[in-house]
Amino acid sequence: PPSSSIPTPSQVSALLRTRRSRFPKNYTGLTVPRAALDAALSAARWAPSHHLTQPWRFVVFSGDKKDRLGTFLAEEYRRSSGSSFSQAKYDKKLSNISKTSHVVAIVCSYKGKPHVSEEVAATAIAVHNMQLALYAQGYAGYWSSAAVYDEGRMEEEGDGWKVVNPLSTREVLGLEEEEGGRGEVCLGWFFVGDTGGERGGEGRRKDVHEYVRWV
């Protein structure tokens, strides 16, 4: 029989099926307890990785540093948007930060590793672990890709999997870079917040038969 410390299949299924993306605009602005965030960050380390490389790195912003990061992301949007700039979108970015408890920079380290795709995939699984851990405690996490892509440099240097950050983002996070473009790269920003117990509505997914082919 399964150990009493291991969730039952129905409990695991319920957690996966009921988790919903909750956007920062839906957050209450209340602070998520440090213990809850620590539990989520600890859950991340149990993600699988090829040869146990554990490529995920996280930088946590709170308080004034979180607010300064929000201003940076809004200004990066202004800089990169050009003629398509929207004041409403700029203001929304600042509002989202004010409602968010913490922002966790999602960093992938693939220094000296040949298979970038495996390191990116492992980091994404670690983030999903964080999201599930927060949801189980009544909180939420949202993955944003603001100020992650330097489109011009990606056209020159990207290989389909490799993410090329704006230099300003790399400077804010103090990311390391090796010769040949390997090193550390920011994959996004994880906005952690309190939702006042609101879990979200019923999810919509394709039927399993639509994406599975048995041979």
RAZI-V446842 format. One record per residue. N is the residue number from 1. RES is the residue in one letter. SS is DSSP state (hx for helix, st for strand, lp for the rest). Layout:
BEGIN
N_RES_SS + N_RES_SS
END
This chain:
BEGIN
1_P_lp + 2_P_lp + 3_S_lp + 4_S_lp + 5_S_lp + 6_I_lp + 7_P_lp + 8_T_lp + 9_P_hx + 10_S_hx + 11_Q_hx + 12_V_hx + 13_S_hx + 14_A_hx + 15_L_hx + 16_L_hx + 17_R_hx + 18_T_hx + 19_R_lp + 20_R_lp + 21_S_lp + 22_R_lp + 23_F_lp + 24_P_hx + 25_K_hx + 26_N_hx + 27_Y_lp + 28_T_lp + 29_G_lp + 30_L_lp + 31_T_lp + 32_V_lp + 33_P_lp + 34_R_hx + 35_A_hx + 36_A_hx + 37_L_hx + 38_D_hx + 39_A_hx + 40_A_hx + 41_L_hx + 42_S_hx + 43_A_hx + 44_A_hx + 45_R_lp + 46_W_lp + 47_A_lp + 48_P_lp + 49_S_lp + 50_H_hx + 51_H_hx + 52_L_hx + 53_T_lp + 54_Q_lp + 55_P_lp + 56_W_st + 57_R_st + 58_F_st + 59_V_st + 60_V_st + 61_F_st + 62_S_lp + 63_G_hx + 64_D_hx + 65_K_hx + 66_K_hx + 67_D_hx + 68_R_hx + 69_L_hx + 70_G_hx + 71_T_hx + 72_F_hx + 73_L_hx + 74_A_hx + 75_E_hx + 76_E_hx + 77_Y_hx + 78_R_hx + 79_R_hx + 80_S_hx + 81_S_hx + 82_G_hx + 83_S_hx + 84_S_hx + 85_F_lp + 86_S_lp + 87_Q_hx + 88_A_hx + 89_K_hx + 90_Y_hx + 91_D_hx + 92_K_hx + 93_K_hx + 94_L_hx + 95_S_hx + 96_N_hx + 97_I_hx + 98_S_hx + 99_K_hx + 100_T_lp + 101_S_lp + 102_H_st + 103_V_st + 104_V_st + 105_A_st + 106_I_st + 107_V_st + 108_C_st + 109_S_st + 110_Y_lp + 111_K_lp + 112_G_lp + 113_K_lp + 114_P_lp + 115_H_lp + 116_V_hx + 117_S_hx + 118_E_hx + 119_E_hx + 120_V_hx + 121_A_hx + 122_A_hx + 123_T_hx + 124_A_hx + 125_I_hx + 126_A_hx + 127_V_hx + 128_H_hx + 129_N_hx + 130_M_hx + 131_Q_hx + 132_L_hx + 133_A_hx + 134_L_hx + 135_Y_hx + 136_A_hx + 137_Q_lp + 138_G_lp + 139_Y_st + 140_A_st + 141_G_st + 142_Y_st + 143_W_st + 144_S_st + 145_S_lp + 146_A_lp + 147_A_lp + 148_V_lp + 149_Y_lp + 150_D_lp + 151_E_hx + 152_G_hx + 153_R_hx + 154_M_hx + 155_E_hx + 156_E_hx + 157_E_hx + 158_G_lp + 159_D_lp + 160_G_lp + 161_W_lp + 162_K_lp + 163_V_lp + 164_V_lp + 165_N_lp + 166_P_lp + 167_L_hx + 168_S_hx + 169_T_hx + 170_R_hx + 171_E_hx + 172_V_hx + 173_L_hx + 174_G_lp + 175_L_lp + 176_E_lp + 177_E_st + 178_E_lp + 179_E_lp + 180_G_lp + 181_G_lp + 182_R_lp + 183_G_st + 184_E_st + 185_V_st + 186_C_st + 187_L_st + 188_G_st + 189_W_st + 190_F_st + 191_F_st + 192_V_st + 193_G_st + 194_D_st + 195_T_lp + 196_G_lp + 197_G_lp + 198_E_lp + 199_R_lp + 200_G_lp + 201_G_lp + 202_E_lp + 203_G_lp + 204_R_lp + 205_R_lp + 206_K_lp + 207_D_lp + 208_V_hx + 209_H_hx + 210_E_hx + 211_Y_lp + 212_V_lp + 213_R_lp + 214_W_lp + 215_V_lp
END
